[in-house]
Amino acid sequence: EGARAVAETIRAAVAADRSQDCTRDTPVTVSIGTASTWLGAPGGLDTGVLLRAADAALYQAKRLGRNRVEAGTLP
């Protein structure tokens, strides 16, 4: 939940910022995938597993409409 809250804060801040190019207002959004585990998890911390889960969550966020945060699930 902590990672999701931080990611949501980042997503909202980016969406609220209205950067301007030379001719028009250009909205910018981000999609974020998160994954987490606890250090005492069976088998220890496997960064490869975490990265794959976060990557899958990122693509899920894009499939569901972009400009959102999705949490990955660990096997």
PDB file of N, CA, C and O in Angstrom:
ATOM      1  N   GLU A   1       0.817  -1.204   0.000  1.00  0.00           N
ATOM      2  CA  GLU A   1       0.000   0.000   0.000  1.00  0.00           C
ATOM      3  C   GLU A   1       0.858   1.263   0.000  1.00  0.00           C
ATOM      4  O   GLU A   1       0.477   2.270  -0.597  1.00  0.00           O
ATOM      5  N   GLY A   2       2.009   1.218   0.662  1.00  0.00           N
ATOM      6  CA  GLY A   2       2.884   2.388   0.692  1.00  0.00           C
ATOM      7  C   GLY A   2       3.401   2.753  -0.691  1.00  0.00           C
ATOM      8  O   GLY A   2       3.404   3.923  -1.074  1.00  0.00           O
ATOM      9  N   ALA A   3       3.839   1.741  -1.440  1.00  0.00           N
ATOM     10  CA  ALA A   3       4.337   1.991  -2.797  1.00  0.00           C
ATOM     11  C   ALA A   3       3.218   2.528  -3.684  1.00  0.00           C
ATOM     12  O   ALA A   3       3.440   3.425  -4.496  1.00  0.00           O
ATOM     13  N   ARG A   4       2.025   1.978  -3.526  1.00  0.00           N
ATOM     14  CA  ARG A   4       0.883   2.439  -4.316  1.00  0.00           C
ATOM     15  C   ARG A   4       0.564   3.898  -3.992  1.00  0.00           C
ATOM     16  O   ARG A   4       0.268   4.677  -4.898  1.00  0.00           O
ATOM     17  N   ALA A   5       0.620   4.274  -2.723  1.00  0.00           N
ATOM     18  CA  ALA A   5       0.328   5.657  -2.321  1.00  0.00           C
ATOM     19  C   ALA A   5       1.354   6.624  -2.901  1.00  0.00           C
ATOM     20  O   ALA A   5       0.994   7.695  -3.389  1.00  0.00           O
ATOM     21  N   VAL A   6       2.627   6.250  -2.849  1.00  0.00           N
ATOM     22  CA  VAL A   6       3.672   7.114  -3.421  1.00  0.00           C
ATOM     23  C   VAL A   6       3.484   7.229  -4.933  1.00  0.00           C
ATOM     24  O   VAL A   6       3.581   8.323  -5.490  1.00  0.00           O
ATOM     25  N   ALA A   7       3.216   6.108  -5.594  1.00  0.00           N
ATOM     26  CA  ALA A   7       3.011   6.125  -7.047  1.00  0.00           C
ATOM     27  C   ALA A   7       1.803   6.969  -7.414  1.00  0.00           C
ATOM     28  O   ALA A   7       1.839   7.695  -8.407  1.00  0.00           O
ATOM     29  N   GLU A   8       0.740   6.887  -6.637  1.00  0.00           N
ATOM     30  CA  GLU A   8      -0.462   7.687  -6.913  1.00  0.00           C
ATOM     31  C   GLU A   8      -0.172   9.173  -6.737  1.00  0.00           C
ATOM     32  O   GLU A   8      -0.681   9.991  -7.504  1.00  0.00           O
ATOM     33  N   THR A   9       0.637   9.539  -5.744  1.00  0.00           N
ATOM     34  CA  THR A   9       1.023  10.938  -5.545  1.00  0.00           C
ATOM     35  C   THR A   9       1.802  11.447  -6.755  1.00  0.00           C
ATOM     36  O   THR A   9       1.566  12.557  -7.231  1.00  0.00           O
ATOM     37  N   ILE A  10       2.725  10.634  -7.246  1.00  0.00           N
ATOM     38  CA  ILE A  10       3.508  11.016  -8.428  1.00  0.00           C
ATOM     39  C   ILE A  10       2.597  11.158  -9.638  1.00  0.00           C
ATOM     40  O   ILE A  10       2.694  12.135 -10.380  1.00  0.00           O
ATOM     41  N   ARG A  11       1.701  10.173  -9.841  1.00  0.00           N
ATOM     42  CA  ARG A  11       0.795  10.215 -10.987  1.00  0.00           C
ATOM     43  C   ARG A  11      -0.072  11.476 -10.973  1.00  0.00           C
ATOM     44  O   ARG A  11      -0.223  12.144 -11.996  1.00  0.00           O
ATOM     45  N   ALA A  12      -0.630  11.792  -9.820  1.00  0.00           N
ATOM     46  CA  ALA A  12      -1.495  12.967  -9.696  1.00  0.00           C
ATOM     47  C   ALA A  12      -0.717  14.262  -9.925  1.00  0.00           C
ATOM     48  O   ALA A  12      -1.226  15.185 -10.562  1.00  0.00           O
ATOM     49  N   ALA A  13       0.504  14.337  -9.415  1.00  0.00           N
ATOM     50  CA  ALA A  13       1.319  15.550  -9.595  1.00  0.00           C
ATOM     51  C   ALA A  13       1.658  15.762 -11.066  1.00  0.00           C
ATOM     52  O   ALA A  13       1.618  16.890 -11.558  1.00  0.00           O
ATOM     53  N   VAL A  14       1.987  14.698 -11.758  1.00  0.00           N
ATOM     54  CA  VAL A  14       2.302  14.829 -13.191  1.00  0.00           C
ATOM     55  C   VAL A  14       1.062  15.256 -13.959  1.00  0.00           C
ATOM     56  O   VAL A  14       1.142  16.139 -14.814  1.00  0.00           O
ATOM     57  N   ALA A  15      -0.081  14.648 -13.671  1.00  0.00           N
ATOM     58  CA  ALA A  15      -1.319  14.992 -14.374  1.00  0.00           C
ATOM     59  C   ALA A  15      -1.755  16.432 -14.103  1.00  0.00           C
ATOM     60  O   ALA A  15      -2.353  17.070 -14.970  1.00  0.00           O
ATOM     61  N   ALA A  16      -1.462  16.944 -12.911  1.00  0.00           N
ATOM     62  CA  ALA A  16      -1.871  18.304 -12.552  1.00  0.00           C
ATOM     63  C   ALA A  16      -0.974  19.368 -13.178  1.00  0.00           C
ATOM     64  O   ALA A  16      -1.395  20.513 -13.347  1.00  0.00           O
ATOM     65  N   ASP A  17       0.250  19.000 -13.519  1.00  0.00           N
ATOM     66  CA  ASP A  17       1.190  19.956 -14.114  1.00  0.00           C
ATOM     67  C   ASP A  17       0.825  20.181 -15.568  1.00  0.00           C
ATOM     68  O   ASP A  17       0.730  19.227 -16.341  1.00  0.00           O
ATOM     69  N   ARG A  18       0.623  21.403 -15.938  1.00  0.00           N
ATOM     70  CA  ARG A  18       0.278  21.740 -17.321  1.00  0.00           C
ATOM     71  C   ARG A  18       1.471  22.413 -17.975  1.00  0.00           C
ATOM     72  O   ARG A  18       1.561  23.640 -18.028  1.00  0.00           O
ATOM     73  N   SER A  19       2.388  21.586 -18.474  1.00  0.00           N
ATOM     74  CA  SER A  19       3.551  22.111 -19.180  1.00  0.00           C
ATOM     75  C   SER A  19       3.094  22.727 -20.500  1.00  0.00           C
ATOM     76  O   SER A  19       2.094  22.309 -21.084  1.00  0.00           O
ATOM     77  N   GLN A  20       3.824  23.698 -20.947  1.00  0.00           N
ATOM     78  CA  GLN A  20       3.462  24.354 -22.198  1.00  0.00           C
ATOM     79  C   GLN A  20       4.615  24.255 -23.169  1.00  0.00           C
ATOM     80  O   GLN A  20       5.771  24.486 -22.814  1.00  0.00           O
ATOM     81  N   ASP A  21       4.281  23.905 -24.411  1.00  0.00           N
ATOM     82  CA  ASP A  21       5.289  24.002 -25.451  1.00  0.00           C
ATOM     83  C   ASP A  21       5.098  25.369 -26.112  1.00  0.00           C
ATOM     84  O   ASP A  21       4.463  26.249 -25.532  1.00  0.00           O
ATOM     85  N   CYS A  22       5.617  25.548 -27.265  1.00  0.00           N
ATOM     86  CA  CYS A  22       5.580  26.867 -27.909  1.00  0.00           C
ATOM     87  C   CYS A  22       4.190  27.308 -28.335  1.00  0.00           C
ATOM     88  O   CYS A  22       3.946  28.508 -28.465  1.00  0.00           O
ATOM     89  N   THR A  23       3.278  26.382 -28.555  1.00  0.00           N
ATOM     90  CA  THR A  23       2.000  26.764 -29.146  1.00  0.00           C
ATOM     91  C   THR A  23       0.761  26.390 -28.359  1.00  0.00           C
ATOM     92  O   THR A  23      -0.301  26.962 -28.603  1.00  0.00           O
ATOM     93  N   ARG A  24       0.850  25.450 -27.422  1.00  0.00           N
ATOM     94  CA  ARG A  24      -0.376  24.996 -26.760  1.00  0.00           C
ATOM     95  C   ARG A  24      -0.089  24.346 -25.417  1.00  0.00           C
ATOM     96  O   ARG A  24       1.051  24.011 -25.093  1.00  0.00           O
ATOM     97  N   ASP A  25      -1.137  24.179 -24.660  1.00  0.00           N
ATOM     98  CA  ASP A  25      -1.092  23.459 -23.392  1.00  0.00           C
ATOM     99  C   ASP A  25      -0.955  21.965 -23.712  1.00  0.00           C
ATOM    100  O   ASP A  25      -1.743  21.425 -24.489  1.00  0.00           O
ATOM    101  N   THR A  26       0.027  21.304 -23.123  1.00  0.00           N
ATOM    102  CA  THR A  26       0.282  19.905 -23.434  1.00  0.00           C
ATOM    103  C   THR A  26       0.102  19.053 -22.177  1.00  0.00           C
ATOM    104  O   THR A  26       0.965  19.058 -21.300  1.00  0.00           O
ATOM    105  N   PRO A  27      -1.015  18.321 -22.083  1.00  0.00           N
ATOM    106  CA  PRO A  27      -1.197  17.473 -20.904  1.00  0.00           C
ATOM    107  C   PRO A  27      -0.235  16.284 -20.939  1.00  0.00           C
ATOM    108  O   PRO A  27       0.040  15.723 -21.999  1.00  0.00           O
ATOM    109  N   VAL A  28       0.264  15.916 -19.771  1.00  0.00           N
ATOM    110  CA  VAL A  28       1.172  14.781 -19.637  1.00  0.00           C
ATOM    111  C   VAL A  28       0.612  13.878 -18.542  1.00  0.00           C
ATOM    112  O   VAL A  28       0.197  14.356 -17.487  1.00  0.00           O
ATOM    113  N   THR A  29       0.602  12.578 -18.797  1.00  0.00           N
ATOM    114  CA  THR A  29       0.164  11.622 -17.791  1.00  0.00           C
ATOM    115  C   THR A  29       1.184  10.492 -17.695  1.00  0.00           C
ATOM    116  O   THR A  29       2.033  10.330 -18.571  1.00  0.00           O
ATOM    117  N   VAL A  30       1.089   9.720 -16.629  1.00  0.00           N
ATOM    118  CA  VAL A  30       1.959   8.554 -16.465  1.00  0.00           C
ATOM    119  C   VAL A  30       1.126   7.364 -15.999  1.00  0.00           C
ATOM    120  O   VAL A  30       0.113   7.512 -15.315  1.00  0.00           O
ATOM    121  N   SER A  31       1.581   6.207 -16.384  1.00  0.00           N
ATOM    122  CA  SER A  31       1.057   4.954 -15.855  1.00  0.00           C
ATOM    123  C   SER A  31       2.190   4.331 -15.052  1.00  0.00           C
ATOM    124  O   SER A  31       3.346   4.364 -15.475  1.00  0.00           O
ATOM    125  N   ILE A  32       1.862   3.763 -13.893  1.00  0.00           N
ATOM    126  CA  ILE A  32       2.887   3.222 -13.013  1.00  0.00           C
ATOM    127  C   ILE A  32       2.480   1.825 -12.562  1.00  0.00           C
ATOM    128  O   ILE A  32       1.333   1.588 -12.183  1.00  0.00           O
ATOM    129  N   GLY A  33       3.435   0.911 -12.610  1.00  0.00           N
ATOM    130  CA  GLY A  33       3.245  -0.426 -12.062  1.00  0.00           C
ATOM    131  C   GLY A  33       4.117  -0.584 -10.835  1.00  0.00           C
ATOM    132  O   GLY A  33       5.287  -0.203 -10.851  1.00  0.00           O
ATOM    133  N   THR A  34       3.565  -1.139  -9.778  1.00  0.00           N
ATOM    134  CA  THR A  34       4.326  -1.356  -8.547  1.00  0.00           C
ATOM    135  C   THR A  34       4.315  -2.836  -8.179  1.00  0.00           C
ATOM    136  O   THR A  34       3.452  -3.596  -8.618  1.00  0.00           O
ATOM    137  N   ALA A  35       5.274  -3.219  -7.379  1.00  0.00           N
ATOM    138  CA  ALA A  35       5.306  -4.555  -6.787  1.00  0.00           C
ATOM    139  C   ALA A  35       6.156  -4.457  -5.534  1.00  0.00           C
ATOM    140  O   ALA A  35       7.125  -3.699  -5.496  1.00  0.00           O
ATOM    141  N   SER A  36       5.803  -5.210  -4.519  1.00  0.00           N
ATOM    142  CA  SER A  36       6.601  -5.172  -3.299  1.00  0.00           C
ATOM    143  C   SER A  36       6.502  -6.500  -2.572  1.00  0.00           C
ATOM    144  O   SER A  36       5.599  -7.303  -2.809  1.00  0.00           O
ATOM    145  N   THR A  37       7.437  -6.701  -1.700  1.00  0.00           N
ATOM    146  CA  THR A  37       7.465  -7.870  -0.842  1.00  0.00           C
ATOM    147  C   THR A  37       8.063  -7.427   0.487  1.00  0.00           C
ATOM    148  O   THR A  37       8.458  -6.270   0.628  1.00  0.00           O
ATOM    149  N   TRP A  38       8.134  -8.298   1.430  1.00  0.00           N
ATOM    150  CA  TRP A  38       8.765  -7.970   2.705  1.00  0.00           C
ATOM    151  C   TRP A  38      10.085  -8.710   2.784  1.00  0.00           C
ATOM    152  O   TRP A  38      10.254  -9.779   2.196  1.00  0.00           O
ATOM    153  N   LEU A  39      11.006  -8.132   3.512  1.00  0.00           N
ATOM    154  CA  LEU A  39      12.349  -8.703   3.578  1.00  0.00           C
ATOM    155  C   LEU A  39      12.369 -10.104   4.184  1.00  0.00           C
ATOM    156  O   LEU A  39      13.290 -10.875   3.914  1.00  0.00           O
ATOM    157  N   GLY A  40      11.390 -10.440   4.979  1.00  0.00           N
ATOM    158  CA  GLY A  40      11.330 -11.763   5.586  1.00  0.00           C
ATOM    159  C   GLY A  40      10.580 -12.776   4.740  1.00  0.00           C
ATOM    160  O   GLY A  40      10.252 -13.861   5.222  1.00  0.00           O
ATOM    161  N   ALA A  41      10.303 -12.439   3.484  1.00  0.00           N
ATOM    162  CA  ALA A  41       9.546 -13.340   2.615  1.00  0.00           C
ATOM    163  C   ALA A  41      10.301 -14.647   2.394  1.00  0.00           C
ATOM    164  O   ALA A  41      11.531 -14.654   2.341  1.00  0.00           O
ATOM    165  N   PRO A  42       9.571 -15.746   2.264  1.00  0.00           N
ATOM    166  CA  PRO A  42      10.234 -17.026   1.988  1.00  0.00           C
ATOM    167  C   PRO A  42      11.083 -16.919   0.725  1.00  0.00           C
ATOM    168  O   PRO A  42      10.611 -16.437  -0.304  1.00  0.00           O
ATOM    169  N   GLY A  43      12.330 -17.366   0.803  1.00  0.00           N
ATOM    170  CA  GLY A  43      13.209 -17.293  -0.359  1.00  0.00           C
ATOM    171  C   GLY A  43      13.934 -15.966  -0.475  1.00  0.00           C
ATOM    172  O   GLY A  43      14.741 -15.782  -1.386  1.00  0.00           O
ATOM    173  N   GLY A  44      13.662 -15.039   0.433  1.00  0.00           N
ATOM    174  CA  GLY A  44      14.348 -13.750   0.384  1.00  0.00           C
ATOM    175  C   GLY A  44      13.803 -12.818  -0.684  1.00  0.00           C
ATOM    176  O   GLY A  44      12.758 -13.080  -1.280  1.00  0.00           O
ATOM    177  N   LEU A  45      14.508 -11.750  -0.916  1.00  0.00           N
ATOM    178  CA  LEU A  45      14.100 -10.716  -1.865  1.00  0.00           C
ATOM    179  C   LEU A  45      14.675 -11.043  -3.235  1.00  0.00           C
ATOM    180  O   LEU A  45      15.893 -11.024  -3.412  1.00  0.00           O
ATOM    181  N   ASP A  46      13.829 -11.339  -4.197  1.00  0.00           N
ATOM    182  CA  ASP A  46      14.258 -11.648  -5.557  1.00  0.00           C
ATOM    183  C   ASP A  46      13.888 -10.469  -6.440  1.00  0.00           C
ATOM    184  O   ASP A  46      12.725 -10.312  -6.812  1.00  0.00           O
ATOM    185  N   THR A  47      14.869  -9.638  -6.780  1.00  0.00           N
ATOM    186  CA  THR A  47      14.575  -8.429  -7.558  1.00  0.00           C
ATOM    187  C   THR A  47      14.053  -8.750  -8.950  1.00  0.00           C
ATOM    188  O   THR A  47      13.260  -7.984  -9.497  1.00  0.00           O
ATOM    189  N   GLY A  48      14.480  -9.863  -9.534  1.00  0.00           N
ATOM    190  CA  GLY A  48      13.966 -10.247 -10.853  1.00  0.00           C
ATOM    191  C   GLY A  48      12.466 -10.477 -10.818  1.00  0.00           C
ATOM    192  O   GLY A  48      11.745 -10.042 -11.716  1.00  0.00           O
ATOM    193  N   VAL A  49      11.997 -11.158  -9.786  1.00  0.00           N
ATOM    194  CA  VAL A  49      10.560 -11.419  -9.629  1.00  0.00           C
ATOM    195  C   VAL A  49       9.812 -10.105  -9.421  1.00  0.00           C
ATOM    196  O   VAL A  49       8.749  -9.890 -10.004  1.00  0.00           O
ATOM    197  N   LEU A  50      10.374  -9.225  -8.585  1.00  0.00           N
ATOM    198  CA  LEU A  50       9.735  -7.927  -8.341  1.00  0.00           C
ATOM    199  C   LEU A  50       9.646  -7.098  -9.618  1.00  0.00           C
ATOM    200  O   LEU A  50       8.605  -6.508  -9.905  1.00  0.00           O
ATOM    201  N   LEU A  51      10.727  -7.051 -10.379  1.00  0.00           N
ATOM    202  CA  LEU A  51      10.720  -6.269 -11.619  1.00  0.00           C
ATOM    203  C   LEU A  51       9.718  -6.815 -12.618  1.00  0.00           C
ATOM    204  O   LEU A  51       9.021  -6.042 -13.276  1.00  0.00           O
ATOM    205  N   ARG A  52       9.633  -8.119 -12.744  1.00  0.00           N
ATOM    206  CA  ARG A  52       8.653  -8.706 -13.678  1.00  0.00           C
ATOM    207  C   ARG A  52       7.228  -8.399 -13.239  1.00  0.00           C
ATOM    208  O   ARG A  52       6.374  -8.109 -14.077  1.00  0.00           O
ATOM    209  N   ALA A  53       6.960  -8.458 -11.942  1.00  0.00           N
ATOM    210  CA  ALA A  53       5.616  -8.146 -11.437  1.00  0.00           C
ATOM    211  C   ALA A  53       5.273  -6.678 -11.663  1.00  0.00           C
ATOM    212  O   ALA A  53       4.152  -6.360 -12.060  1.00  0.00           O
ATOM    213  N   ALA A  54       6.225  -5.782 -11.416  1.00  0.00           N
ATOM    214  CA  ALA A  54       5.985  -4.349 -11.636  1.00  0.00           C
ATOM    215  C   ALA A  54       5.794  -4.059 -13.124  1.00  0.00           C
ATOM    216  O   ALA A  54       4.947  -3.244 -13.489  1.00  0.00           O
ATOM    217  N   ASP A  55       6.566  -4.713 -13.977  1.00  0.00           N
ATOM    218  CA  ASP A  55       6.434  -4.518 -15.420  1.00  0.00           C
ATOM    219  C   ASP A  55       5.066  -4.991 -15.907  1.00  0.00           C
ATOM    220  O   ASP A  55       4.423  -4.315 -16.710  1.00  0.00           O
ATOM    221  N   ALA A  56       4.625  -6.146 -15.425  1.00  0.00           N
ATOM    222  CA  ALA A  56       3.301  -6.649 -15.802  1.00  0.00           C
ATOM    223  C   ALA A  56       2.206  -5.687 -15.329  1.00  0.00           C
ATOM    224  O   ALA A  56       1.222  -5.467 -16.035  1.00  0.00           O
ATOM    225  N   ALA A  57       2.381  -5.118 -14.135  1.00  0.00           N
ATOM    226  CA  ALA A  57       1.407  -4.156 -13.614  1.00  0.00           C
ATOM    227  C   ALA A  57       1.393  -2.883 -14.451  1.00  0.00           C
ATOM    228  O   ALA A  57       0.331  -2.303 -14.676  1.00  0.00           O
ATOM    229  N   LEU A  58       2.553  -2.447 -14.913  1.00  0.00           N
ATOM    230  CA  LEU A  58       2.619  -1.264 -15.776  1.00  0.00           C
ATOM    231  C   LEU A  58       1.816  -1.491 -17.048  1.00  0.00           C
ATOM    232  O   LEU A  58       1.011  -0.642 -17.432  1.00  0.00           O
ATOM    233  N   TYR A  59       2.024  -2.620 -17.700  1.00  0.00           N
ATOM    234  CA  TYR A  59       1.285  -2.902 -18.936  1.00  0.00           C
ATOM    235  C   TYR A  59      -0.204  -3.077 -18.668  1.00  0.00           C
ATOM    236  O   TYR A  59      -1.024  -2.730 -19.518  1.00  0.00           O
ATOM    237  N   GLN A  60      -0.566  -3.605 -17.515  1.00  0.00           N
ATOM    238  CA  GLN A  60      -1.980  -3.694 -17.133  1.00  0.00           C
ATOM    239  C   GLN A  60      -2.573  -2.288 -17.000  1.00  0.00           C
ATOM    240  O   GLN A  60      -3.693  -2.045 -17.448  1.00  0.00           O
ATOM    241  N   ALA A  61      -1.827  -1.361 -16.386  1.00  0.00           N
ATOM    242  CA  ALA A  61      -2.297   0.020 -16.254  1.00  0.00           C
ATOM    243  C   ALA A  61      -2.534   0.641 -17.628  1.00  0.00           C
ATOM    244  O   ALA A  61      -3.526   1.342 -17.826  1.00  0.00           O
ATOM    245  N   LYS A  62      -1.653   0.397 -18.557  1.00  0.00           N
ATOM    246  CA  LYS A  62      -1.817   0.942 -19.907  1.00  0.00           C
ATOM    247  C   LYS A  62      -3.036   0.319 -20.598  1.00  0.00           C
ATOM    248  O   LYS A  62      -3.794   1.018 -21.270  1.00  0.00           O
ATOM    249  N   ARG A  63      -3.223  -0.990 -20.434  1.00  0.00           N
ATOM    250  CA  ARG A  63      -4.381  -1.657 -21.046  1.00  0.00           C
ATOM    251  C   ARG A  63      -5.699  -1.138 -20.473  1.00  0.00           C
ATOM    252  O   ARG A  63      -6.705  -1.077 -21.180  1.00  0.00           O
ATOM    253  N   LEU A  64      -5.692  -0.767 -19.198  1.00  0.00           N
ATOM    254  CA  LEU A  64      -6.925  -0.326 -18.533  1.00  0.00           C
ATOM    255  C   LEU A  64      -7.233   1.154 -18.731  1.00  0.00           C
ATOM    256  O   LEU A  64      -8.196   1.660 -18.156  1.00  0.00           O
ATOM    257  N   GLY A  65      -6.444   1.848 -19.522  1.00  0.00           N
ATOM    258  CA  GLY A  65      -6.792   3.225 -19.834  1.00  0.00           C
ATOM    259  C   GLY A  65      -5.727   4.261 -19.573  1.00  0.00           C
ATOM    260  O   GLY A  65      -5.975   5.449 -19.778  1.00  0.00           O
ATOM    261  N   ARG A  66      -4.580   3.871 -19.140  1.00  0.00           N
ATOM    262  CA  ARG A  66      -3.463   4.785 -18.878  1.00  0.00           C
ATOM    263  C   ARG A  66      -3.775   5.761 -17.751  1.00  0.00           C
ATOM    264  O   ARG A  66      -4.888   5.789 -17.225  1.00  0.00           O
ATOM    265  N   ASN A  67      -2.765   6.567 -17.385  1.00  0.00           N
ATOM    266  CA  ASN A  67      -2.887   7.542 -16.294  1.00  0.00           C
ATOM    267  C   ASN A  67      -3.441   6.896 -15.029  1.00  0.00           C
ATOM    268  O   ASN A  67      -4.404   7.381 -14.436  1.00  0.00           O
ATOM    269  N   ARG A  68      -2.812   5.788 -14.628  1.00  0.00           N
ATOM    270  CA  ARG A  68      -3.283   5.067 -13.456  1.00  0.00           C
ATOM    271  C   ARG A  68      -2.129   4.294 -12.819  1.00  0.00           C
ATOM    272  O   ARG A  68      -1.050   4.159 -13.395  1.00  0.00           O
ATOM    273  N   VAL A  69      -2.390   3.798 -11.628  1.00  0.00           N
ATOM    274  CA  VAL A  69      -1.421   2.989 -10.883  1.00  0.00           C
ATOM    275  C   VAL A  69      -2.023   1.599 -10.718  1.00  0.00           C
ATOM    276  O   VAL A  69      -3.184   1.461 -10.332  1.00  0.00           O
ATOM    277  N   GLU A  70      -1.239   0.579 -11.008  1.00  0.00           N
ATOM    278  CA  GLU A  70      -1.644  -0.799 -10.789  1.00  0.00           C
ATOM    279  C   GLU A  70      -0.585  -1.507  -9.958  1.00  0.00           C
ATOM    280  O   GLU A  70       0.610  -1.294 -10.159  1.00  0.00           O
ATOM    281  N   ALA A  71      -1.016  -2.340  -9.034  1.00  0.00           N
ATOM    282  CA  ALA A  71      -0.097  -3.105  -8.200  1.00  0.00           C
ATOM    283  C   ALA A  71       0.085  -4.503  -8.783  1.00  0.00           C
ATOM    284  O   ALA A  71      -0.888  -5.184  -9.108  1.00  0.00           O
ATOM    285  N   GLY A  72       1.335  -4.920  -8.911  1.00  0.00           N
ATOM    286  CA  GLY A  72       1.628  -6.248  -9.409  1.00  0.00           C
ATOM    287  C   GLY A  72       1.434  -7.292  -8.336  1.00  0.00           C
ATOM    288  O   GLY A  72       1.477  -6.991  -7.143  1.00  0.00           O
ATOM    289  N   THR A  73       1.220  -8.516  -8.766  1.00  0.00           N
ATOM    290  CA  THR A  73       1.093  -9.616  -7.823  1.00  0.00           C
ATOM    291  C   THR A  73       2.294 -10.549  -7.983  1.00  0.00           C
ATOM    292  O   THR A  73       2.755 -10.809  -9.094  1.00  0.00           O
ATOM    293  N   LEU A  74       2.772 -11.031  -6.878  1.00  0.00           N
ATOM    294  CA  LEU A  74       3.909 -11.944  -6.891  1.00  0.00           C
ATOM    295  C   LEU A  74       3.405 -13.374  -6.950  1.00  0.00           C
ATOM    296  O   LEU A  74       2.364 -13.704  -6.382  1.00  0.00           O
ATOM    297  N   PRO A  75       4.161 -14.227  -7.649  1.00  0.00           N
ATOM    298  CA  PRO A  75       3.742 -15.637  -7.750  1.00  0.00           C
ATOM    299  C   PRO A  75       3.787 -16.346  -6.416  1.00  0.00           C
ATOM    300  O   PRO A  75       3.465 -17.531  -6.335  1.00  0.00           O
TER     301      PRO A  75
END
